[in-house]
């Protein structure tokens, strides 16, 4: 292989590697998403009452709201989430209260 072809391949490989690094940097900079004041209030009311980290709590809170808006009763939501995540019914009730107070204030049930 000629020196010129080898040089072109090396330049192409370097450009490809550089573009991959820039894509990785952009996606890494996009996470974590900034928390809203609602998120902060919800987490402050929920931490220590439900197993999992903050990401889990945020998912559970929004999942509880979806369940309420699809017609499930508060007790059904509490029982379902407590069973799914291994939480106590009391802890799930606290998280549901925090979700109602911050995310789904007009949810039925």
Steps between C-alpha positions, in 0.01 A plus 500: 500500500632842413594755761236738368216244541624417848501870593147548367376202702665631816342843452160339436536285813597803708199696372267208573638465852464873557139498387421207730653682794298812430177298484584336832577837657172652383287213629685490832449872545126460441452284812410538775208720418456798729237453769201728511374650822217245490757220478695638795186540711387148409838347583524685831160360601575147373859420593540243772144373461543282193782274382725620222691806396371836377458372144280217626294740708444732204388206285270366771339839562417549135388139466262549792350804330447307176326225694267750666418666169415161347233444763673301773414584857757638741501174694554297182795725407650468849461121502639462148807718555574353842491151353698586187782679683502313831390805697274521799142614433564794733807606301312465171218712645749775590644495148149511353422803716818670380413417138148638542637816657760562229422318177135404474310746713178447304517120474185309592497217751 
